[in-house]
Amino acid sequence: MKYYWREKDKPWLTSNLSFELQTKVELFNTEVVEVTAQGEVELTVGGKWFNAGHGDVEYCNNTDDSGTYYDTGFIKFWVNQENS
């Protein structure tokens, strides 16, 4: 059996940024045009899904009592069973 984990991070930064950009274009030391641009953008950092790893659980691995401990290098987990 293979367990897969996917994780979605919460956005850790959301901000509205306003900007103004001014530049001049010159040709042969003569100003040809002056350009001004203004705007506002919303910046969000985080909030993306990513694969958090997987773990293989073999049929022969012990699941009695405390079961078997697995470490994928990203996720640590136990697989055990309870008798009802």
N, CA, C and O atoms as a Maestro MAE file, in Angstrom:
{
 s_m_m2io_version
 :::
 2.0.0
}

f_m_ct {
 s_m_title
 :::
 protein
 m_atom[336] {
  # First column is atom index #
  i_m_mmod_type
  r_m_x_coord
  r_m_y_coord
  r_m_z_coord
  i_m_residue_number
  s_m_chain_name
  s_m_pdb_residue_name
  s_m_pdb_atom_name
  i_m_atomic_number
  :::
  1 25 0.860 -1.156 0.000 1 A "MET " " N  " 7
  2 3 0.000 0.000 0.000 1 A "MET " " CA " 6
  3 2 0.910 1.223 0.000 1 A "MET " " C  " 6
  4 15 1.976 1.212 0.616 1 A "MET " " O  " 8
  5 25 0.495 2.254 -0.678 2 A "LYS " " N  " 7
  6 3 1.280 3.487 -0.722 2 A "LYS " " CA " 6
  7 2 0.410 4.634 -0.204 2 A "LYS " " C  " 6
  8 15 -0.707 4.849 -0.674 2 A "LYS " " O  " 8
  9 25 0.941 5.350 0.759 3 A "TYR " " N  " 7
  10 3 0.268 6.544 1.284 3 A "TYR " " CA " 6
  11 2 0.871 7.771 0.616 3 A "TYR " " C  " 6
  12 15 2.091 7.890 0.497 3 A "TYR " " O  " 8
  13 25 0.009 8.678 0.184 4 A "TYR " " N  " 7
  14 3 0.453 9.941 -0.403 4 A "TYR " " CA " 6
  15 2 -0.048 11.096 0.455 4 A "TYR " " C  " 6
  16 15 -1.147 11.038 1.007 4 A "TYR " " O  " 8
  17 25 0.753 12.133 0.560 5 A "TRP " " N  " 7
  18 3 0.336 13.350 1.258 5 A "TRP " " CA " 6
  19 2 0.482 14.531 0.320 5 A "TRP " " C  " 6
  20 15 1.475 14.673 -0.393 5 A "TRP " " O  " 8
  21 25 -0.538 15.371 0.342 6 A "ARG " " N  " 7
  22 3 -0.480 16.656 -0.358 6 A "ARG " " CA " 6
  23 2 -0.799 17.717 0.678 6 A "ARG " " C  " 6
  24 15 -1.640 17.509 1.552 6 A "ARG " " O  " 8
  25 25 -0.132 18.844 0.579 7 A "GLU " " N  " 7
  26 3 -0.301 19.901 1.568 7 A "GLU " " CA " 6
  27 2 -0.548 21.217 0.853 7 A "GLU " " C  " 6
  28 15 0.064 21.521 -0.171 7 A "GLU " " O  " 8
  29 25 -1.455 21.982 1.419 8 A "LYS " " N  " 7
  30 3 -1.691 23.328 0.896 8 A "LYS " " CA " 6
  31 2 -1.264 24.324 1.959 8 A "LYS " " C  " 6
  32 15 -1.801 24.347 3.067 8 A "LYS " " O  " 8
  33 25 -0.293 25.140 1.602 9 A "ASP " " N  " 7
  34 3 0.159 26.187 2.510 9 A "ASP " " CA " 6
  35 2 -0.826 27.336 2.511 9 A "ASP " " C  " 6
  36 15 -1.411 27.671 1.481 9 A "ASP " " O  " 8
  37 25 -1.001 27.928 3.660 10 A "LYS " " N  " 7
  38 3 -1.783 29.157 3.737 10 A "LYS " " CA " 6
  39 2 -0.926 30.288 3.182 10 A "LYS " " C  " 6
  40 15 0.295 30.275 3.339 10 A "LYS " " O  " 8
  41 25 -1.555 31.260 2.538 11 A "PRO " " N  " 7
  42 3 -0.759 32.418 2.107 11 A "PRO " " CA " 6
  43 2 -0.131 33.081 3.329 11 A "PRO " " C  " 6
  44 15 -0.823 33.386 4.300 11 A "PRO " " O  " 8
  45 25 1.166 33.301 3.280 12 A "TRP " " N  " 7
  46 3 1.822 33.917 4.424 12 A "TRP " " CA " 6
  47 2 2.079 35.397 4.204 12 A "TRP " " C  " 6
  48 15 2.558 36.096 5.097 12 A "TRP " " O  " 8
  49 25 1.756 35.870 3.002 13 A "LEU " " N  " 7
  50 3 1.885 37.303 2.742 13 A "LEU " " CA " 6
  51 2 0.898 37.686 1.653 13 A "LEU " " C  " 6
  52 15 0.922 37.125 0.558 13 A "LEU " " O  " 8
  53 25 0.037 38.635 1.954 14 A "THR " " N  " 7
  54 3 -0.857 39.224 0.962 14 A "THR " " CA " 6
  55 2 -0.754 40.731 1.116 14 A "THR " " C  " 6
  56 15 -0.920 41.265 2.213 14 A "THR " " O  " 8
  57 25 -0.482 41.407 0.024 15 A "SER " " N  " 7
  58 3 -0.278 42.847 0.107 15 A "SER " " CA " 6
  59 2 -0.689 43.502 -1.202 15 A "SER " " C  " 6
  60 15 -0.517 42.925 -2.275 15 A "SER " " O  " 8
  61 25 -1.233 44.709 -1.109 16 A "ASN " " N  " 7
  62 3 -1.515 45.519 -2.287 16 A "ASN " " CA " 6
  63 2 -0.356 46.490 -2.483 16 A "ASN " " C  " 6
  64 15 0.039 47.199 -1.558 16 A "ASN " " O  " 8
  65 25 0.171 46.509 -3.678 17 A "LEU " " N  " 7
  66 3 1.302 47.380 -3.977 17 A "LEU " " CA " 6
  67 2 0.902 48.399 -5.031 17 A "LEU " " C  " 6
  68 15 0.352 48.041 -6.073 17 A "LEU " " O  " 8
  69 25 1.173 49.650 -4.765 18 A "SER " " N  " 7
  70 3 0.962 50.721 -5.746 18 A "SER " " CA " 6
  71 2 2.320 51.096 -6.328 18 A "SER " " C  " 6
  72 15 3.333 51.069 -5.629 18 A "SER " " O  " 8
  73 25 2.333 51.440 -7.596 19 A "PHE " " N  " 7
  74 3 3.607 51.814 -8.199 19 A "PHE " " CA " 6
  75 2 3.423 52.922 -9.224 19 A "PHE " " C  " 6
  76 15 2.338 53.118 -9.771 19 A "PHE " " O  " 8
  77 25 4.504 53.636 -9.468 20 A "GLU " " N  " 7
  78 3 4.561 54.635 -10.527 20 A "GLU " " CA " 6
  79 2 5.943 54.523 -11.153 20 A "GLU " " C  " 6
  80 15 6.955 54.508 -10.453 20 A "GLU " " O  " 8
  81 25 5.972 54.446 -12.462 21 A "LEU " " N  " 7
  82 3 7.213 54.302 -13.205 21 A "LEU " " CA " 6
  83 2 7.304 55.441 -14.213 21 A "LEU " " C  " 6
  84 15 6.381 55.678 -14.992 21 A "LEU " " O  " 8
  85 25 8.428 56.134 -14.184 22 A "GLN " " N  " 7
  86 3 8.652 57.217 -15.146 22 A "GLN " " CA " 6
  87 2 9.970 56.965 -15.857 22 A "GLN " " C  " 6
  88 15 10.969 56.606 -15.233 22 A "GLN " " O  " 8
  89 25 9.962 57.155 -17.156 23 A "THR " " N  " 7
  90 3 11.187 56.987 -17.933 23 A "THR " " CA " 6
  91 2 11.178 57.948 -19.109 23 A "THR " " C  " 6
  92 15 10.123 58.381 -19.573 23 A "THR " " O  " 8
  93 25 12.360 58.270 -19.576 24 A "LYS " " N  " 7
  94 3 12.506 59.148 -20.735 24 A "LYS " " CA " 6
  95 2 13.290 58.403 -21.798 24 A "LYS " " C  " 6
  96 15 14.231 57.670 -21.494 24 A "LYS " " O  " 8
  97 25 12.898 58.594 -23.034 25 A "VAL " " N  " 7
  98 3 13.621 58.022 -24.158 25 A "VAL " " CA " 6
  99 2 14.314 59.166 -24.878 25 A "VAL " " C  " 6
  100 15 13.671 60.123 -25.311 25 A "VAL " " O  " 8
  101 25 15.623 59.058 -25.002 26 A "GLU " " N  " 7
  102 3 16.392 60.100 -25.683 26 A "GLU " " CA " 6
  103 2 17.037 59.530 -26.938 26 A "GLU " " C  " 6
  104 15 17.435 58.365 -26.982 26 A "GLU " " O  " 8
  105 25 17.130 60.379 -27.954 27 A "LEU " " N  " 7
  106 3 17.783 60.015 -29.202 27 A "LEU " " CA " 6
  107 2 18.697 61.169 -29.590 27 A "LEU " " C  " 6
  108 15 18.228 62.286 -29.805 27 A "LEU " " O  " 8
  109 25 19.983 60.911 -29.681 28 A "PHE " " N  " 7
  110 3 20.973 61.944 -29.999 28 A "PHE " " CA " 6
  111 2 20.879 63.113 -29.021 28 A "PHE " " C  " 6
  112 15 20.854 64.276 -29.426 28 A "PHE " " O  " 8
  113 25 20.826 62.781 -27.700 29 A "ASN " " N  " 7
  114 3 20.763 63.770 -26.627 29 A "ASN " " CA " 6
  115 2 19.522 64.647 -26.672 29 A "ASN " " C  " 6
  116 15 19.510 65.731 -26.089 29 A "ASN " " O  " 8
  117 25 18.490 64.197 -27.348 30 A "THR " " N  " 7
  118 3 17.224 64.931 -27.412 30 A "THR " " CA " 6
  119 2 16.117 64.019 -26.892 30 A "THR " " C  " 6
  120 15 15.959 62.880 -27.331 30 A "THR " " O  " 8
  121 25 15.356 64.563 -25.937 31 A "GLU " " N  " 7
  122 3 14.260 63.769 -25.381 31 A "GLU " " CA " 6
  123 2 13.201 63.560 -26.452 31 A "GLU " " C  " 6
  124 15 12.665 64.514 -27.014 31 A "GLU " " O  " 8
  125 25 12.917 62.309 -26.717 32 A "VAL " " N  " 7
  126 3 11.921 61.966 -27.735 32 A "VAL " " CA " 6
  127 2 10.554 61.772 -27.104 32 A "VAL " " C  " 6
  128 15 9.547 62.245 -27.631 32 A "VAL " " O  " 8
  129 25 10.518 61.081 -25.984 33 A "VAL " " N  " 7
  130 3 9.230 60.822 -25.331 33 A "VAL " " CA " 6
  131 2 9.475 60.585 -23.838 33 A "VAL " " C  " 6
  132 15 10.527 60.088 -23.435 33 A "VAL " " O  " 8
  133 25 8.489 60.948 -23.039 34 A "GLU " " N  " 7
  134 3 8.506 60.657 -21.616 34 A "GLU " " CA " 6
  135 2 7.309 59.766 -21.322 34 A "GLU " " C  " 6
  136 15 6.184 60.082 -21.709 34 A "GLU " " O  " 8
  137 25 7.545 58.664 -20.644 35 A "VAL " " N  " 7
  138 3 6.488 57.693 -20.370 35 A "VAL " " CA " 6
  139 2 6.283 57.591 -18.865 35 A "VAL " " C  " 6
  140 15 7.241 57.478 -18.100 35 A "VAL " " O  " 8
  141 25 5.008 57.633 -18.452 36 A "THR " " N  " 7
  142 3 4.651 57.434 -17.046 36 A "THR " " CA " 6
  143 2 3.611 56.328 -16.978 36 A "THR " " C  " 6
  144 15 2.613 56.353 -17.698 36 A "THR " " O  " 8
  145 25 3.850 55.370 -16.116 37 A "ALA " " N  " 7
  146 3 2.896 54.281 -15.904 37 A "ALA " " CA " 6
  147 2 2.595 54.193 -14.419 37 A "ALA " " C  " 6
  148 15 3.493 54.302 -13.584 37 A "ALA " " O  " 8
  149 25 1.321 53.996 -14.097 38 A "GLN " " N  " 7
  150 3 0.895 53.870 -12.706 38 A "GLN " " CA " 6
  151 2 -0.003 52.649 -12.600 38 A "GLN " " C  " 6
  152 15 -0.631 52.239 -13.576 38 A "GLN " " O  " 8
  153 25 -0.058 52.079 -11.420 39 A "GLY " " N  " 7
  154 3 -0.946 50.940 -11.234 39 A "GLY " " CA " 6
  155 2 -0.906 50.406 -9.827 39 A "GLY " " C  " 6
  156 15 -0.191 50.907 -8.959 39 A "GLY " " O  " 8
  157 25 -1.697 49.373 -9.631 40 A "GLU " " N  " 7
  158 3 -1.754 48.699 -8.349 40 A "GLU " " CA " 6
  159 2 -1.882 47.210 -8.616 40 A "GLU " " C  " 6
  160 15 -2.645 46.792 -9.487 40 A "GLU " " O  " 8
  161 25 -1.141 46.420 -7.874 41 A "VAL " " N  " 7
  162 3 -1.205 44.964 -8.011 41 A "VAL " " CA " 6
  163 2 -1.368 44.342 -6.632 41 A "VAL " " C  " 6
  164 15 -0.942 44.906 -5.624 41 A "VAL " " O  " 8
  165 25 -1.995 43.165 -6.607 42 A "GLU " " N  " 7
  166 3 -2.096 42.410 -5.367 42 A "GLU " " CA " 6
  167 2 -1.072 41.295 -5.419 42 A "GLU " " C  " 6
  168 15 -1.017 40.533 -6.385 42 A "GLU " " O  " 8
  169 25 -0.276 41.202 -4.395 43 A "LEU " " N  " 7
  170 3 0.781 40.205 -4.306 43 A "LEU " " CA " 6
  171 2 0.403 39.197 -3.235 43 A "LEU " " C  " 6
  172 15 0.135 39.570 -2.093 43 A "LEU " " O  " 8
  173 25 0.379 37.904 -3.605 44 A "THR " " N  " 7
  174 3 0.114 36.830 -2.659 44 A "THR " " CA " 6
  175 2 1.263 35.839 -2.724 44 A "THR " " C  " 6
  176 15 1.598 35.331 -3.794 44 A "THR " " O  " 8
  177 25 1.861 35.569 -1.580 45 A "VAL " " N  " 7
  178 3 2.964 34.621 -1.501 45 A "VAL " " CA " 6
  179 2 2.490 33.431 -0.677 45 A "VAL " " C  " 6
  180 15 2.011 33.605 0.444 45 A "VAL " " O  " 8
  181 25 2.618 32.233 -1.217 46 A "GLY " " N  " 7
  182 3 2.157 31.017 -0.547 46 A "GLY " " CA " 6
  183 2 0.786 30.625 -1.071 46 A "GLY " " C  " 6
  184 15 0.339 31.132 -2.100 46 A "GLY " " O  " 8
  185 25 0.121 29.726 -0.364 47 A "GLY " " N  " 7
  186 3 -1.214 29.277 -0.748 47 A "GLY " " CA " 6
  187 2 -1.219 28.284 -1.892 47 A "GLY " " C  " 6
  188 15 -2.216 28.175 -2.605 47 A "GLY " " O  " 8
  189 25 -0.139 27.566 -2.081 48 A "LYS " " N  " 7
  190 3 -0.043 26.614 -3.183 48 A "LYS " " CA " 6
  191 2 -0.075 25.182 -2.658 48 A "LYS " " C  " 6
  192 15 0.342 24.918 -1.530 48 A "LYS " " O  " 8
  193 25 -0.575 24.260 -3.481 49 A "TRP " " N  " 7
  194 3 -0.530 22.838 -3.175 49 A "TRP " " CA " 6
  195 2 0.822 22.283 -3.591 49 A "TRP " " C  " 6
  196 15 1.381 22.698 -4.606 49 A "TRP " " O  " 8
  197 25 1.342 21.362 -2.823 50 A "PHE " " N  " 7
  198 3 2.543 20.658 -3.245 50 A "PHE " " CA " 6
  199 2 2.520 19.237 -2.691 50 A "PHE " " C  " 6
  200 15 1.854 18.953 -1.695 50 A "PHE " " O  " 8
  201 25 3.254 18.358 -3.351 51 A "ASN " " N  " 7
  202 3 3.352 16.976 -2.901 51 A "ASN " " CA " 6
  203 2 4.262 16.922 -1.682 51 A "ASN " " C  " 6
  204 15 5.409 17.369 -1.727 51 A "ASN " " O  " 8
  205 25 3.737 16.369 -0.594 52 A "ALA " " N  " 7
  206 3 4.487 16.321 0.659 52 A "ALA " " CA " 6
  207 2 5.161 14.969 0.856 52 A "ALA " " C  " 6
  208 15 5.750 14.729 1.910 52 A "ALA " " O  " 8
  209 25 5.091 14.095 -0.115 53 A "GLY " " N  " 7
  210 3 5.785 12.822 -0.027 53 A "GLY " " CA " 6
  211 2 4.851 11.642 -0.036 53 A "GLY " " C  " 6
  212 15 3.631 11.788 -0.113 53 A "GLY " " O  " 8
  213 25 5.446 10.468 0.044 54 A "HIS " " N  " 7
  214 3 4.675 9.233 0.086 54 A "HIS " " CA " 6
  215 2 5.449 8.202 0.914 54 A "HIS " " C  " 6
  216 15 6.651 8.332 1.144 54 A "HIS " " O  " 8
  217 25 4.734 7.204 1.338 55 A "GLY " " N  " 7
  218 3 5.353 6.127 2.095 55 A "GLY " " CA " 6
  219 2 4.789 4.798 1.653 55 A "GLY " " C  " 6
  220 15 3.579 4.655 1.478 55 A "GLY " " O  " 8
  221 25 5.664 3.821 1.473 56 A "ASP " " N  " 7
  222 3 5.247 2.472 1.100 56 A "ASP " " CA " 6
  223 2 5.082 1.640 2.363 56 A "ASP " " C  " 6
  224 15 5.963 1.622 3.223 56 A "ASP " " O  " 8
  225 25 3.956 0.956 2.470 57 A "VAL " " N  " 7
  226 3 3.698 0.061 3.584 57 A "VAL " " CA " 6
  227 2 3.587 -1.340 2.993 57 A "VAL " " C  " 6
  228 15 2.668 -1.636 2.229 57 A "VAL " " O  " 8
  229 25 4.534 -2.192 3.359 58 A "GLU " " N  " 7
  230 3 4.577 -3.554 2.824 58 A "GLU " " CA " 6
  231 2 3.630 -4.472 3.603 58 A "GLU " " C  " 6
  232 15 3.382 -4.258 4.789 58 A "GLU " " O  " 8
  233 25 3.116 -5.471 2.936 59 A "TYR " " N  " 7
  234 3 2.211 -6.439 3.558 59 A "TYR " " CA " 6
  235 2 2.876 -7.147 4.734 59 A "TYR " " C  " 6
  236 15 2.211 -7.477 5.716 59 A "TYR " " O  " 8
  237 25 4.177 -7.380 4.641 60 A "CYS " " N  " 7
  238 3 4.891 -8.123 5.680 60 A "CYS " " CA " 6
  239 2 5.244 -7.262 6.892 60 A "CYS " " C  " 6
  240 15 5.697 -7.803 7.901 60 A "CYS " " O  " 8
  241 25 5.055 -5.957 6.831 61 A "ASN " " N  " 7
  242 3 5.386 -5.085 7.967 61 A "ASN " " CA " 6
  243 2 4.396 -5.298 9.102 61 A "ASN " " C  " 6
  244 15 3.203 -5.485 8.865 61 A "ASN " " O  " 8
  245 25 4.884 -5.271 10.312 62 A "ASN " " N  " 7
  246 3 4.078 -5.510 11.499 62 A "ASN " " CA " 6
  247 2 3.097 -4.367 11.729 62 A "ASN " " C  " 6
  248 15 3.470 -3.195 11.685 62 A "ASN " " O  " 8
  249 25 1.829 -4.726 11.975 63 A "THR " " N  " 7
  250 3 0.837 -3.712 12.341 63 A "THR " " CA " 6
  251 2 0.220 -4.015 13.705 63 A "THR " " C  " 6
  252 15 -0.705 -3.326 14.136 63 A "THR " " O  " 8
  253 25 0.732 -5.050 14.388 64 A "ASP " " N  " 7
  254 3 0.220 -5.390 15.723 64 A "ASP " " CA " 6
  255 2 0.758 -4.403 16.757 64 A "ASP " " C  " 6
  256 15 1.797 -3.773 16.562 64 A "ASP " " O  " 8
  257 25 0.027 -4.289 17.855 65 A "ASP " " N  " 7
  258 3 0.410 -3.432 18.981 65 A "ASP " " CA " 6
  259 2 0.717 -2.006 18.502 65 A "ASP " " C  " 6
  260 15 -0.172 -1.312 18.007 65 A "ASP " " O  " 8
  261 25 1.969 -1.574 18.649 66 A "SER " " N  " 7
  262 3 2.299 -0.197 18.251 66 A "SER " " CA " 6
  263 2 2.548 -0.077 16.750 66 A "SER " " C  " 6
  264 15 2.683 1.034 16.238 66 A "SER " " O  " 8
  265 25 2.610 -1.199 16.040 67 A "GLY " " N  " 7
  266 3 2.733 -1.154 14.591 67 A "GLY " " CA " 6
  267 2 4.140 -0.874 14.117 67 A "GLY " " C  " 6
  268 15 5.116 -1.215 14.786 67 A "GLY " " O  " 8
  269 25 4.235 -0.254 12.964 68 A "THR " " N  " 7
  270 3 5.523 0.057 12.345 68 A "THR " " CA " 6
  271 2 5.629 1.554 12.127 68 A "THR " " C  " 6
  272 15 4.678 2.207 11.697 68 A "THR " " O  " 8
  273 25 6.797 2.082 12.431 69 A "TYR " " N  " 7
  274 3 7.093 3.505 12.269 69 A "TYR " " CA " 6
  275 2 7.726 3.724 10.895 69 A "TYR " " C  " 6
  276 15 8.593 2.955 10.480 69 A "TYR " " O  " 8
  277 25 7.296 4.767 10.195 70 A "TYR " " N  " 7
  278 3 7.819 5.103 8.868 70 A "TYR " " CA " 6
  279 2 8.307 6.546 8.871 70 A "TYR " " C  " 6
  280 15 7.728 7.409 9.531 70 A "TYR " " O  " 8
  281 25 9.356 6.792 8.140 71 A "ASP " " N  " 7
  282 3 9.895 8.144 8.000 71 A "ASP " " CA " 6
  283 2 10.276 8.329 6.537 71 A "ASP " " C  " 6
  284 15 11.226 7.712 6.056 71 A "ASP " " O  " 8
  285 25 9.531 9.185 5.826 72 A "THR " " N  " 7
  286 3 9.790 9.408 4.399 72 A "THR " " CA " 6
  287 2 10.860 10.470 4.171 72 A "THR " " C  " 6
  288 15 11.253 10.731 3.034 72 A "THR " " O  " 8
  289 25 11.328 11.080 5.255 73 A "GLY " " N  " 7
  290 3 12.234 12.209 5.129 73 A "GLY " " CA " 6
  291 2 11.486 13.531 5.169 73 A "GLY " " C  " 6
  292 15 12.092 14.589 5.340 73 A "GLY " " O  " 8
  293 25 10.175 13.471 5.012 74 A "PHE " " N  " 7
  294 3 9.331 14.668 5.085 74 A "PHE " " CA " 6
  295 2 8.176 14.439 6.045 74 A "PHE " " C  " 6
  296 15 7.782 15.341 6.785 74 A "PHE " " O  " 8
  297 25 7.633 13.223 6.028 75 A "ILE " " N  " 7
  298 3 6.506 12.852 6.879 75 A "ILE " " CA " 6
  299 2 6.928 11.666 7.733 75 A "ILE " " C  " 6
  300 15 7.564 10.733 7.242 75 A "ILE " " O  " 8
  301 25 6.573 11.705 9.015 76 A "LYS " " N  " 7
  302 3 6.797 10.583 9.911 76 A "LYS " " CA " 6
  303 2 5.429 10.069 10.339 76 A "LYS " " C  " 6
  304 15 4.564 10.858 10.720 76 A "LYS " " O  " 8
  305 25 5.220 8.738 10.280 77 A "PHE " " N  " 7
  306 3 3.915 8.203 10.637 77 A "PHE " " CA " 6
  307 2 4.040 6.767 11.133 77 A "PHE " " C  " 6
  308 15 5.034 6.090 10.873 77 A "PHE " " O  " 8
  309 25 3.010 6.315 11.856 78 A "TRP " " N  " 7
  310 3 2.888 4.946 12.337 78 A "TRP " " CA " 6
  311 2 1.705 4.311 11.639 78 A "TRP " " C  " 6
  312 15 0.714 4.982 11.351 78 A "TRP " " O  " 8
  313 25 1.803 3.027 11.366 79 A "VAL " " N  " 7
  314 3 0.657 2.250 10.906 79 A "VAL " " CA " 6
  315 2 0.470 1.125 11.911 79 A "VAL " " C  " 6
  316 15 1.357 0.294 12.102 79 A "VAL " " O  " 8
  317 25 -0.693 1.107 12.549 80 A "ASN " " N  " 7
  318 3 -1.004 0.025 13.490 80 A "ASN " " CA " 6
  319 2 -2.471 -0.316 13.368 80 A "ASN " " C  " 6
  320 15 -3.244 0.412 12.747 80 A "ASN " " O  " 8
  321 25 -2.844 -1.422 13.963 81 A "GLN " " N  " 7
  322 3 -4.240 -1.854 13.910 81 A "GLN " " CA " 6
  323 2 -4.743 -2.110 15.302 81 A "GLN " " C  " 6
  324 15 -3.978 -2.380 16.228 81 A "GLN " " O  " 8
  325 25 -6.045 -2.017 15.427 82 A "GLU " " N  " 7
  326 3 -6.695 -2.331 16.699 82 A "GLU " " CA " 6
  327 2 -7.652 -3.474 16.452 82 A "GLU " " C  " 6
  328 15 -8.358 -3.502 15.445 82 A "GLU " " O  " 8
  329 25 -7.671 -4.405 17.367 83 A "ASN " " N  " 7
  330 3 -8.632 -5.508 17.278 83 A "ASN " " CA " 6
  331 2 -9.907 -5.095 17.994 83 A "ASN " " C  " 6
  332 15 -9.851 -4.599 19.119 83 A "ASN " " O  " 8
  333 25 -11.043 -5.292 17.363 84 A "SER " " N  " 7
  334 3 -12.284 -4.912 18.029 84 A "SER " " CA " 6
  335 2 -13.044 -6.107 18.511 84 A "SER " " C  " 6
  336 15 -14.117 -5.962 19.096 84 A "SER " " O  " 8
  :::
 }
 m_bond[335] {
  # First column is bond index #
  i_m_from
  i_m_to
  i_m_order
  :::
  1 1 2 1
  2 2 3 1
  3 3 4 2
  4 3 5 1
  5 5 6 1
  6 6 7 1
  7 7 8 2
  8 7 9 1
  9 9 10 1
  10 10 11 1
  11 11 12 2
  12 11 13 1
  13 13 14 1
  14 14 15 1
  15 15 16 2
  16 15 17 1
  17 17 18 1
  18 18 19 1
  19 19 20 2
  20 19 21 1
  21 21 22 1
  22 22 23 1
  23 23 24 2
  24 23 25 1
  25 25 26 1
  26 26 27 1
  27 27 28 2
  28 27 29 1
  29 29 30 1
  30 30 31 1
  31 31 32 2
  32 31 33 1
  33 33 34 1
  34 34 35 1
  35 35 36 2
  36 35 37 1
  37 37 38 1
  38 38 39 1
  39 39 40 2
  40 39 41 1
  41 41 42 1
  42 42 43 1
  43 43 44 2
  44 43 45 1
  45 45 46 1
  46 46 47 1
  47 47 48 2
  48 47 49 1
  49 49 50 1
  50 50 51 1
  51 51 52 2
  52 51 53 1
  53 53 54 1
  54 54 55 1
  55 55 56 2
  56 55 57 1
  57 57 58 1
  58 58 59 1
  59 59 60 2
  60 59 61 1
  61 61 62 1
  62 62 63 1
  63 63 64 2
  64 63 65 1
  65 65 66 1
  66 66 67 1
  67 67 68 2
  68 67 69 1
  69 69 70 1
  70 70 71 1
  71 71 72 2
  72 71 73 1
  73 73 74 1
  74 74 75 1
  75 75 76 2
  76 75 77 1
  77 77 78 1
  78 78 79 1
  79 79 80 2
  80 79 81 1
  81 81 82 1
  82 82 83 1
  83 83 84 2
  84 83 85 1
  85 85 86 1
  86 86 87 1
  87 87 88 2
  88 87 89 1
  89 89 90 1
  90 90 91 1
  91 91 92 2
  92 91 93 1
  93 93 94 1
  94 94 95 1
  95 95 96 2
  96 95 97 1
  97 97 98 1
  98 98 99 1
  99 99 100 2
  100 99 101 1
  101 101 102 1
  102 102 103 1
  103 103 104 2
  104 103 105 1
  105 105 106 1
  106 106 107 1
  107 107 108 2
  108 107 109 1
  109 109 110 1
  110 110 111 1
  111 111 112 2
  112 111 113 1
  113 113 114 1
  114 114 115 1
  115 115 116 2
  116 115 117 1
  117 117 118 1
  118 118 119 1
  119 119 120 2
  120 119 121 1
  121 121 122 1
  122 122 123 1
  123 123 124 2
  124 123 125 1
  125 125 126 1
  126 126 127 1
  127 127 128 2
  128 127 129 1
  129 129 130 1
  130 130 131 1
  131 131 132 2
  132 131 133 1
  133 133 134 1
  134 134 135 1
  135 135 136 2
  136 135 137 1
  137 137 138 1
  138 138 139 1
  139 139 140 2
  140 139 141 1
  141 141 142 1
  142 142 143 1
  143 143 144 2
  144 143 145 1
  145 145 146 1
  146 146 147 1
  147 147 148 2
  148 147 149 1
  149 149 150 1
  150 150 151 1
  151 151 152 2
  152 151 153 1
  153 153 154 1
  154 154 155 1
  155 155 156 2
  156 155 157 1
  157 157 158 1
  158 158 159 1
  159 159 160 2
  160 159 161 1
  161 161 162 1
  162 162 163 1
  163 163 164 2
  164 163 165 1
  165 165 166 1
  166 166 167 1
  167 167 168 2
  168 167 169 1
  169 169 170 1
  170 170 171 1
  171 171 172 2
  172 171 173 1
  173 173 174 1
  174 174 175 1
  175 175 176 2
  176 175 177 1
  177 177 178 1
  178 178 179 1
  179 179 180 2
  180 179 181 1
  181 181 182 1
  182 182 183 1
  183 183 184 2
  184 183 185 1
  185 185 186 1
  186 186 187 1
  187 187 188 2
  188 187 189 1
  189 189 190 1
  190 190 191 1
  191 191 192 2
  192 191 193 1
  193 193 194 1
  194 194 195 1
  195 195 196 2
  196 195 197 1
  197 197 198 1
  198 198 199 1
  199 199 200 2
  200 199 201 1
  201 201 202 1
  202 202 203 1
  203 203 204 2
  204 203 205 1
  205 205 206 1
  206 206 207 1
  207 207 208 2
  208 207 209 1
  209 209 210 1
  210 210 211 1
  211 211 212 2
  212 211 213 1
  213 213 214 1
  214 214 215 1
  215 215 216 2
  216 215 217 1
  217 217 218 1
  218 218 219 1
  219 219 220 2
  220 219 221 1
  221 221 222 1
  222 222 223 1
  223 223 224 2
  224 223 225 1
  225 225 226 1
  226 226 227 1
  227 227 228 2
  228 227 229 1
  229 229 230 1
  230 230 231 1
  231 231 232 2
  232 231 233 1
  233 233 234 1
  234 234 235 1
  235 235 236 2
  236 235 237 1
  237 237 238 1
  238 238 239 1
  239 239 240 2
  240 239 241 1
  241 241 242 1
  242 242 243 1
  243 243 244 2
  244 243 245 1
  245 245 246 1
  246 246 247 1
  247 247 248 2
  248 247 249 1
  249 249 250 1
  250 250 251 1
  251 251 252 2
  252 251 253 1
  253 253 254 1
  254 254 255 1
  255 255 256 2
  256 255 257 1
  257 257 258 1
  258 258 259 1
  259 259 260 2
  260 259 261 1
  261 261 262 1
  262 262 263 1
  263 263 264 2
  264 263 265 1
  265 265 266 1
  266 266 267 1
  267 267 268 2
  268 267 269 1
  269 269 270 1
  270 270 271 1
  271 271 272 2
  272 271 273 1
  273 273 274 1
  274 274 275 1
  275 275 276 2
  276 275 277 1
  277 277 278 1
  278 278 279 1
  279 279 280 2
  280 279 281 1
  281 281 282 1
  282 282 283 1
  283 283 284 2
  284 283 285 1
  285 285 286 1
  286 286 287 1
  287 287 288 2
  288 287 289 1
  289 289 290 1
  290 290 291 1
  291 291 292 2
  292 291 293 1
  293 293 294 1
  294 294 295 1
  295 295 296 2
  296 295 297 1
  297 297 298 1
  298 298 299 1
  299 299 300 2
  300 299 301 1
  301 301 302 1
  302 302 303 1
  303 303 304 2
  304 303 305 1
  305 305 306 1
  306 306 307 1
  307 307 308 2
  308 307 309 1
  309 309 310 1
  310 310 311 1
  311 311 312 2
  312 311 313 1
  313 313 314 1
  314 314 315 1
  315 315 316 2
  316 315 317 1
  317 317 318 1
  318 318 319 1
  319 319 320 2
  320 319 321 1
  321 321 322 1
  322 322 323 1
  323 323 324 2
  324 323 325 1
  325 325 326 1
  326 326 327 1
  327 327 328 2
  328 327 329 1
  329 329 330 1
  330 330 331 1
  331 331 332 2
  332 331 333 1
  333 333 334 1
  334 334 335 1
  335 335 336 2
  :::
 }
}
